[in-house]
Amino acid sequence: MKIAMVSPYDFAIRGGVQTHVVELSNALIDQGHDVRVLAPCTGNESVYDLRSAPLETFGRTVPFVTAGSVARISLSIWYQRKLMSVLEDQNFDVVHIHEPLMPMFGLMASYYSPSPTVGTFHAFNEGPGRGYIFWKPVLKKGAVRLSGRIAVSEPARYFANRYFPGDYTIIPNGVHYEHFSTHAPKPTVYKEDAINLFFVGRMAEKRKGLKYLLGAYSRLKWRYPRLRLIVGGSGVPDRDSYGMMGERGIDDVIFVGPVSDDDLPGYYQHADIFCAPNTGKESFGMIVVEAMAAGTPVVASNIPGFRAVMQDGRQGLLVEPKSERAIATAIERMIQNPGDRTLMGVNGGTSARQYNWPRIADQVLSYYESVLQRHPVPPALYRG
């Protein structure tokens, strides 16, 4: 097939949706398909390796607050003509739009594609989607033009279906299973005789829940002097986390900064427990699946996105969100039961295989074929 992969998010900056687009594109290329990526890209220099997939860039982006995070999207309509021209001239078999209702780039692609369109919905929010509500009359025109709809998880399907009812097929995010499961060197910050806890995430985002993990660590460190907390991720801790460390005298947390893709498997594999204290707004537990693929037991918040990929007591323990006491109790239970930790790690490795990218790419291709057989593309809102 000849496939256009459309991202509304800036390819000059790393992000979850951008990574999904790249990995899916590469997996489809590995199977012999012709893929072109269309996306805004500030400076026209992508931070991603797209192998042989050409990247067609569409200008700069602006920061936009969404689901407790900051994304960079293009709000410009100046590239509308260029986008319509590419979609018209290339004669794609399928135009696959990620976050198809995200202004303005994804929305324009869904408006104007003359080819069958598939939209993947990634977002989830426990509260009301105020942007969806406010812009619904405009966004609905784009939703109506979608020939098929994918959601990356049940929470994402539920969220999208609340505002734009329709038939959503769940195809999850993928993971490089071999990358995370193949033995990697132990990071030098890990100690052999310690109990190493690992956290990774953008520290400035409160929804990552670092404050609650720090609180749990402060409750345990005096009873378990061999306990250590290693924190990876970009940025600096939020104000609440700094306050927590100051108030409780937590001065031994090891902040390693951003962890590269090459180094991340080692951090997962050699941790005794991976901790994901996120507070919500996660449509899919990517970090949980990565830890599972590495064979590491998980302590994670009991939120919809994490429940979608793990079971309490099987691959790890799910705990009450925003509760340092619950996190501490779960960590202590794992410390005291090393056999359970080992079994949970093995179970996680087995479960994570279902998210391996070649398998996910096969599911996406099957969905493309079913859409092309069942759904003729609606008339484009504009034909050049």
C-alpha positions in Angstrom: 0.0 0.0 0.0 0.9 3.6 -0.4 0.2 5.2 3.0 0.3 8.8 4.3 1.0 8.9 8.0 -0.2 12.3 9.4 0.9 13.8 12.7 -0.4 17.1 14.1 2.6 17.3 16.6 6.0 18.8 15.9 8.6 16.3 14.7 11.4 18.5 15.9 10.4 17.5 19.5 10.0 14.0 20.9 6.5 12.9 22.1 4.3 9.9 22.5 2.3 10.4 19.3 5.3 11.2 17.2 7.1 8.1 18.4 4.0 6.0 17.6 3.9 7.5 14.1 7.6 6.8 13.5 7.6 3.2 14.9 4.4 2.3 13.0 5.8 3.8 9.8 9.0 1.9 10.2 7.2 -1.4 10.9 5.1 -0.9 7.8 8.2 -0.1 5.7 9.8 -3.4 7.0 6.8 -5.2 5.5 7.3 -3.6 2.1 4.8 -0.7 2.1 5.4 2.8 0.8 5.0 5.3 3.7 5.3 9.1 3.7 5.0 11.1 6.9 3.3 14.5 6.9 3.9 16.7 9.9 4.8 20.1 11.2 8.5 20.4 12.0 10.1 23.5 13.4 13.3 24.1 11.6 12.6 21.3 9.2 15.0 19.0 11.1 13.3 15.9 12.6 14.7 14.3 15.8 13.5 10.9 14.6 15.1 8.3 12.3 12.4 7.6 9.6 14.5 5.1 7.7 13.3 5.3 4.1 10.0 7.1 4.8 10.1 10.7 3.4 9.1 13.4 5.8 7.1 16.2 4.3 7.3 19.2 6.7 4.7 21.9 7.3 6.2 24.7 9.2 6.5 25.8 12.8 4.4 25.0 15.8 3.1 26.7 19.0 2.8 25.2 22.6 -0.7 23.9 23.4 -1.8 22.6 26.8 -3.6 19.3 26.5 -4.4 16.5 29.0 -2.1 17.9 31.7 0.9 18.2 29.3 2.2 20.7 26.7 2.2 19.7 23.1 3.4 21.7 20.1 1.0 21.8 17.2 0.5 23.9 14.1 -2.4 26.4 14.2 -1.5 27.9 10.9 -3.8 27.6 7.9 -1.1 28.9 5.5 0.0 25.3 4.8 -3.5 24.3 3.8 -2.9 24.6 0.1 0.4 22.6 0.3 -1.3 19.8 2.3 -4.2 19.6 -0.1 -1.7 19.4 -3.0 0.3 16.6 -1.5 -2.9 14.6 -0.6 -4.3 15.1 -4.1 -1.1 14.5 -6.1 0.3 11.4 -4.3 -2.9 9.3 -4.7 -2.5 7.5 -1.4 -4.3 4.2 -0.7 -4.9 5.3 2.9 -4.3 8.5 4.8 -3.8 7.6 8.4 -4.3 10.6 10.7 -3.2 10.5 14.3 -5.4 12.7 16.5 -7.4 13.6 13.5 -9.4 16.3 15.2 -6.4 18.2 16.6 -6.4 21.7 15.1 -5.3 22.6 12.6 -3.1 20.1 10.8 -4.9 16.8 11.6 -8.3 18.4 11.2 -7.3 19.8 7.7 -6.1 16.4 6.6 -9.4 14.8 7.6 -11.3 17.6 5.9 -9.5 17.5 2.5 -8.1 14.0 1.9 -9.5 12.6 -1.4 -8.3 9.1 -0.2 -9.9 6.9 2.4 -8.9 8.2 5.9 -8.2 6.3 9.1 -8.0 8.2 12.4 -6.2 7.0 15.5 -7.4 8.6 18.7 -4.7 8.6 21.4 -6.0 11.0 24.0 -7.8 10.4 27.3 -9.0 12.6 30.1 -11.0 11.7 33.1 -12.7 15.1 33.1 -14.6 16.9 30.4 -12.9 17.5 27.1 -13.5 21.2 27.0 -11.8 21.6 23.7 -14.0 18.9 22.2 -17.1 20.5 23.6 -16.3 24.0 22.5 -15.1 23.1 19.0 -17.5 20.2 18.4 -19.5 21.8 15.5 -16.2 22.3 13.6 -14.6 19.1 14.6 -17.6 17.0 13.8 -17.1 17.7 10.1 -13.7 16.1 10.3 -15.0 13.2 12.3 -17.7 12.5 9.7 -15.1 12.2 7.0 -13.2 9.5 8.7 -13.6 6.1 6.9 -12.3 4.3 10.0 -11.5 5.0 13.6 -8.9 3.4 15.8 -8.4 4.0 19.6 -5.2 3.0 21.3 -7.0 1.7 24.4 -10.4 1.3 25.9 -10.0 4.6 27.8 -9.1 6.4 24.6 -12.1 4.8 22.9 -14.4 5.8 25.7 -13.2 9.4 25.7 -13.5 9.9 21.9 -16.9 8.1 21.7 -18.3 10.5 24.4 -18.1 13.4 21.9 -18.0 11.7 18.5 -20.0 8.5 18.7 -19.0 5.8 16.2 -17.4 2.5 15.6 -13.9 2.4 17.2 -11.5 -0.5 16.8 -8.9 -0.8 19.6 -5.4 -1.4 18.4 -2.9 -0.6 21.1 0.4 1.2 21.0 3.4 -0.9 20.1 6.7 -1.5 21.8 10.1 -2.7 20.6 10.0 -5.9 22.6 13.4 -7.1 21.5 14.9 -3.8 22.4 13.7 -3.9 26.0 14.0 -7.6 26.6 17.5 -8.2 25.2 20.1 -8.0 28.0 21.6 -4.5 28.5 24.5 -3.3 30.7 23.7 -2.2 34.2 23.8 1.5 34.7 26.7 2.6 36.9 24.3 4.4 39.3 22.8 1.0 40.3 24.3 -0.8 43.3 24.5 -4.5 43.5 23.7 -4.7 47.2 20.8 -2.2 47.1 17.1 -2.3 46.3 16.9 0.0 43.3 13.6 1.7 42.5 13.3 3.4 39.1 11.0 6.2 37.9 11.1 7.8 34.4 9.0 10.7 33.2 8.9 14.5 32.6 9.5 15.6 36.1 7.9 19.0 35.8 4.5 17.5 34.9 2.5 17.0 38.1 0.5 14.2 36.5 3.6 12.0 36.5 3.1 11.8 40.3 6.8 12.1 41.3 5.7 13.9 44.5 3.8 10.8 45.7 6.7 8.5 45.0 9.1 10.7 46.9 6.6 10.7 49.8 6.5 6.9 49.7 10.3 6.7 49.6 10.6 8.9 52.6 8.3 6.5 54.6 10.4 3.5 53.7 14.1 4.6 53.5 14.6 4.5 57.3 13.3 1.0 57.6 15.1 -0.2 54.5 18.5 1.6 54.5 19.5 -0.3 51.3 16.6 1.2 49.4 17.5 3.7 46.6 15.4 5.8 44.2 16.7 6.5 40.7 14.8 9.2 38.8 15.2 9.6 35.0 13.6 12.2 32.8 13.9 15.6 31.4 13.3 18.9 33.3 13.4 19.5 37.0 11.1 18.4 39.7 7.9 20.5 40.2 7.6 22.8 43.2 5.6 20.3 45.2 8.3 17.6 44.8 11.0 20.1 45.8 9.0 21.0 48.9 8.5 17.3 49.8 12.3 16.7 49.6 13.1 19.7 51.7 10.4 19.1 54.4 11.4 15.4 54.9 15.1 15.7 54.4 15.2 13.5 51.3 18.7 14.2 50.0 19.8 10.9 48.5 17.5 10.6 45.5 19.6 10.1 42.3 18.5 12.3 39.4 20.1 11.0 36.2 18.4 13.4 33.7 17.1 12.3 30.3 17.7 8.7 29.6 18.6 7.8 25.9 16.7 5.2 24.0 19.8 3.0 24.0 20.3 3.3 27.8 16.6 2.9 28.8 16.4 -0.9 28.7 19.3 -1.2 31.1 17.6 1.1 33.6 14.4 -1.0 33.4 16.0 -4.4 33.5 18.3 -3.8 36.4 15.7 -2.1 38.6 14.2 -4.2 41.3 10.9 -2.4 41.0 9.7 0.1 38.4 7.4 2.8 39.9 4.7 4.6 37.8 2.8 6.9 40.3 1.0 8.8 37.6 -2.2 10.6 38.7 -4.3 10.2 35.5 -4.8 11.4 31.9 -2.8 8.4 30.5 -4.6 6.7 27.6 -2.1 3.9 27.4 0.6 2.6 29.9 3.6 2.8 27.6 6.1 3.0 30.4 4.4 0.1 32.1 4.6 -2.0 28.9 8.3 -1.1 28.5 9.1 -2.2 32.0 7.1 -5.4 31.5 9.1 -6.2 28.3 12.2 -5.7 30.4 11.0 -8.3 32.9 10.7 -5.8 35.8 7.8 -5.9 38.3 5.7 -2.7 38.4 4.1 -0.6 41.1 1.6 1.6 39.2 -1.4 3.8 39.9 -4.7 2.2 39.4 -5.8 4.5 36.6 -7.6 3.5 33.4 -4.6 3.7 31.0 -2.5 1.4 33.3 -5.3 -1.0 34.0 -5.6 -1.5 30.2 -2.1 -3.1 30.1 -1.6 -4.8 33.5 -3.5 -6.8 36.1 -3.1 -6.2 39.8 -1.1 -9.1 41.3 0.0 -10.5 38.0 2.6 -8.2 36.4 2.8 -5.9 39.4 0.7 -4.1 41.9 -1.9 -1.4 41.2 -2.3 1.2 43.9 -4.7 4.1 44.8 -3.6 7.2 42.9 -2.2 10.1 44.7 -1.5 8.0 47.8 2.1 7.9 49.1 0.9 5.4 51.8 -0.5 3.0 49.2 2.7 3.3 47.1 4.8 2.6 50.1 2.8 -0.4 51.1 3.1 -1.9 47.7 6.8 -1.3 47.5 7.3 -2.8 50.9 5.2 -5.9 50.0 7.5 -6.4 47.0 10.7 -5.9 49.1 9.5 -8.6 51.5 8.5 -11.1 48.8 11.3 -11.4 46.2 9.8 -14.5 44.8 6.6 -12.6 43.9 8.8 -9.9 42.3 10.4 -12.6 40.1 7.1 -14.1 39.1 5.6 -10.7 38.3 8.6 -9.9 36.1 8.2 -13.2 34.2 4.5 -12.6 33.7 5.1 -9.1 32.5 7.6 -10.2 29.9 5.1 -12.7 28.6 2.2 -10.1 28.5 4.4 -7.5 26.7 4.9 -9.7 23.7 1.4 -8.9 22.4 2.5 -5.2 21.9 5.5 -6.0 19.7 5.5 -3.7 16.7 5.3 -6.3 13.9 2.2 -7.7 15.5 0.6 -4.2 15.9 1.5 -3.4 12.3 -0.3 -6.5 11.1 -3.4 -5.4 13.0 -3.3 -2.0 11.5 -2.9 -3.4 8.0 -5.8 -5.7 8.5 -7.9 -2.8 9.6 -6.9 -0.8 6.5 -8.0 -3.7 4.3 -11.4 -3.9 6.1 -11.9 -0.2 5.8 -11.1 -0.2 2.1 -13.6 -3.0 1.6 -16.4 -1.6 3.6 -16.2 2.2 3.6 -16.0 4.3 0.5 -14.4 7.7 1.2 -16.9 10.5 1.7 -16.6 13.4 -0.8 -13.7 15.7 0.1 -14.7 19.2 1.3 -12.4 20.6 -1.4 -11.0 19.2 -4.6 -8.1 21.0 -6.2 
